[in-house]
Amino acid sequence: MRVNASVTLYTAPAGAGKTQLLCQQVAGVLEDEALPHVVVIAPSPFLRREFRRRLLEASSRALFGVEILTLPDLCRSLLNSAGLPCLEIGAIVQRQLLGTVVESLLTDDLLRYYSPIAHRPGFINVMSEFIAELKRGLIRPSDFSAVADARSDKDRDLAAIYSAYHRLLQERQLADQEGVMWLARDELAGDPHLGAPIHLLAVDGLEKPSPLQLELITFLAARAEETAIALTYEEGRSSLDRGKRAFEALTEALDPVVVRMPPGGGDPGSPLGFLERHLFDLDPVEQLDGHQEVRVLQAPARYPEIKEVAREVKRLLLQGVSPGNITILFRSLEPYVSLAHQVFDEFGIPVLVRGGRALSENPLVASLLRLLTLASDDFPRRGVIATLRSPYFDFAHFGLGAQEVSALDQISRESIVTSGRDMWREALEFEAQRSAVHRNGAGSSSDPGAEVHPSQLLEKLETLFDEVTPRLDATSQEYTAFV
């Protein structure tokens, strides 16, 4: 569909003030409209919060009537407004359902190309992203199957998985994130009043729009009196080719008025300005000499890389630089977040990581996960001792106090226990025999474990192992009750 309302596409390199311009436009609508309805689409929850912060600084009015959302959140809101709330599944449930689908197809001998590797956990992750990509491209299972039927076994396997997964979601009345967005797109196509009216639609950071995202933006722009889109793109710069593809897709879909903003106010001749302009240029550029503001630190892996950064930060702190004036940027934070906490703690440097830490790294959660996986990991020595010494659990009702745990630790070390109930049993039975010999002899043992009878220790440990071992045939509901 072609949008008839006013659509403006602002393009400029990073740091040119595009987001600030959108904030000023939103503030203008708040001043002009008694009952404003402004929709702001941000690319991530973090940037959504950042946009709100900057908007509060730019506006003298309360943000009444302003929705600042990611596109998936906006789609959920639209479906609720249409009276069509759906049960959305997260990534974990999605992988479980895909695992069920793949297992069923393997049982029915319907996978040929992927059957040797379909049982591997990584296969489900790949299929999850592949199906999400198909949905973002607005490719229906029936359309994909029609093309795959005339092609290879590989394509037919992919089509079978996609179709079976789609049927399973429909049967259970579920939707994944892309499915929610697709449902919202269909509702917008069928109901011209859904979400309307919008005084201003502001879109920030849509760097790689998919066909599904483009259609959603197009339908929303048709309901808006004014649409403003900010895109990081500068014509003629090879380093911004991805922005070029987004620019072409947006201009084709929305036919906007294009406003090319000048670069930001930074000095292009400064080291950072020069770096921003030429970092990803494919053609050789003349080097900028005589400056020490930019240094390159080289490291063979992430851990020594973070240590080099921590040393540099420590040097700055010792020179009197305020911690609040030091920022560390990562191309992708996820691979570094654990290392950043670990290394900066070692250096005694306070650090605030945007995005927080993975839940599995929380000490309590880590202890609980270790406890729940003792049986499946075959009771590894280190895991058992760490669990027994965890401050989050009390095993006194098993008769396993600090003295007993110390004895278990020493006995398992001396007997070189690695894992397995049999190794634990053999070690404690041998220690019981050795203790009996010592008691019958003239000498007395000075071992810390001698104060605890090994046979009684074995009985207590076996009881604990039985308690933390779930039934192999337990259903998910039964396992939940066990936990």
Summary of the structure (lengths in Angstrom):
residues: 483
radius of gyration: 30.3
end to end distance: 52.6
largest distance: 101.3
contacts: 1335
relative contact order: 0.09
helix: 55%
strand: 8%
